Amino acid sequence: MRRRTGVAVVGVVALAWGEWLNRRWSRALVGDGGHASGVGGGAGVEAVVVLGFRNPQPTANAINRWRVRAGMRSLATDGARGTRVIFSGGAIGGGAAEARLMADYAKSQLGFDGTLLLEDRSATTWENITRVIPLIEDVDRIKIVSQPAHALKARAYLRRQRPDLAARVVRAEDYRAGEWMAVKPLLALYGLWTLRGIEADERK
């Protein structure tokens, strides 16, 4: 009985740790110009950048489908003018570009009919940011969507490449309490590995 209780406690601690760490990452390197629900953000031109995940099959995989849905719920509801969604990701591992597969899913399955741009040549997170910069230079707010650790890495890369644009980054809705809760400890462990090259001051 005592052993079962100990296992249960460890499990609860692991879930809480995964939840806390993913929440913390989702709030790092973002400004207070608003968030995904549009509260306090004010109207303006907005870009939602959705980063792709390796996708060799002919349709969007589960991770890319989730990222597209997170991108759609990150769209402002406060009357932002000229809001655009940018899907970023090349053809890694053969097949169609990640960006194109995500765009197809957004349009065919989620009914998205707004402004949509594709960046379909990048092969790394650094390239994601480098290649989307020309597409976001004129916007007032930038939201970068992925799993929290990956999105934080991308925000850090944007700050390294273009600190002026990084100052316009606000929080996206790629973190929700309880979502993916059972695997968040694994996502947290993978996130720590993903962020190994990011300095401590870039995680705050």
N, C-alpha and C positions, 0 to 999 in steps of 0.2 A: 504493500500500500504506500509506504513511504517512498519507495523508488518511483512508483507511478506519479506521485505528487511532485517529486523532484523533476521528472521528465516534463510534466505539465508546466511547471514553473519556468523551466528553461525554454520551452516552446513559446510561452507568453512573452518572456523577455526578448526572445529573438524576433517575434512579430512586432513588438513595440519598438525595438531598435531599428528594424527595417523601415517601419512607418516613419519614425522620427527622422532618420537620415535622409530618406527620399523627400520628405517635406522640407527639410533644411536646404537640400540642394535646389529645390524648385524655387526657393526664395533668395538665392544667392545671385549677386551681380545683376539685380534688377532695380529699376527706379520706382518712384512712387507716383508716376504719371498715370496710374490706372492699372487695372488688371483685366483678365479675360472677360469678366462680366460687364466691363465698361464703367464700373462705379468710380467716380472721381476722375475719370480720364479726360473728359471733354471731347468734343468732336474734333476730328482731324484725319489726316491720311494715315492709314495703318497698314502694316504688312505682317502677315502671319507666315512664318517660314517653317515648313514641315520637312524634317530631315529623314531621308530614307534609310532602310536597313537592307542588307544583302538579300536579294530576291531572285533566285535563278528560275523559278517557275513562271508560267505565262500570265498569272494573275497575282494580285497583291496578297502577300502572306499575312498571317495573323498579326504580327508585330506592325507591319506597315498599315494594315487596316485600322489597328488601334490608334496609330499615330495620326492617321487622317481624321478619325473621329475626334481625337483630342484637338486637332487643328480647327475643326468645324466648331467645336464648343468654345474655342478661344476667340472666335470672331466677336468684335465689339457689338454691343446692343445699344450704344448710346448715340447712334447717328454719325459714326465716323464716315467721312467722305472718301471715296476712292479706295475703299478697303480691298486689298489684294491678297490672295493666297499664293504662296510660292512653294512648289514642291521641288526638292533638291536631292539629286542622287543619280549617278550614272548606271551603266549596265555592268555591274560587278558580278562575275561568275557566269557571264553569258546571258542571252535573252534580252528582253526589253529593259530600258532604263527604269530604275526605281521610281523616278519622278513621274514617268509616264504611267506606270502601273497605279501609282497612288492617285493620279489625276483621273484615270479611268474609273477607279473605285468611287472617288468623290462625286463624279458626275452620274455614273450609272446606278450606284447603290444608295448614295446619300442625297441625290438630287441637287447637288450644288450647281448653281448657274451664275455665280458671280465672277469677278475678274480672277483669272487663274493664269499663272506664269510657270514655266518649266525651266529648271536648270538641270540638264540631263547629261553632264559630262564629268562631274566630280567623282572621285574615287575614295576620298578620305574626308574626315570632318574639317580639316584645315581647308581643303579645296571647296567643300560646301560653302564655307564662309567667304572665301576669296571670290568665288564665282557668283554669289548672290549679292555681293556689295553693290554692283551697278544697278541692281533691281530695287534696292532699298534706300538709296542715297537721298531721295526726295520725300521720304515719309516722316511723319511726326512721331509715330510709335512703332516699335518692332517687337514682335513676339516670336520666340524660337521654340519650336515644339519637338519633343522627343521624350524618351525616358529621362527622368530628372537629371541623372548624372551626365548623360550624353548631352542634354541641352545646356547644362552648366559648362561643360567642356567647350561647346560651340560659342557660348557667350564670352568665355575667357579668350577664345581665339579672336572673336570680333574685337574685344578690347585691345588685344595685342596689335591687330591689323589697323583698326579704325576706332580709336577711343572716342572720337566725336560721335560716331554712330552708336557705339556701345552706351553712350549716355542717354540714348532714346529707347533703350530696351526696357520693357515692362513685363510683368509676369503673365505667363500663359496658363491655360488650364490643363497642363499635362500632369498635374498631381491632384488626386482626390483621395481623401481619407477613406480607407477600407477597400479601395480599388486595387486589384491584384495583390490583396493583402497576404495570401498564402505564400506568394513567391517574392514578396518584397525583401525578406532577408537575403535571398539569392541575388536579387537585383542590387541590393546594397553592397554585397561582397564584390559583385562584378563591377559596380560603380566605383568602388575604391580602387580596383585595378585600372579601370578606364581613366581615372583622374590622377594617376600616379605622376604624370608630368605637369600637373597644374599646381602652381605655388599656393601656399596657405592663404595669402592675401587675395587670391583669385577665387577662393571658395566662400567668401563672406558677402 
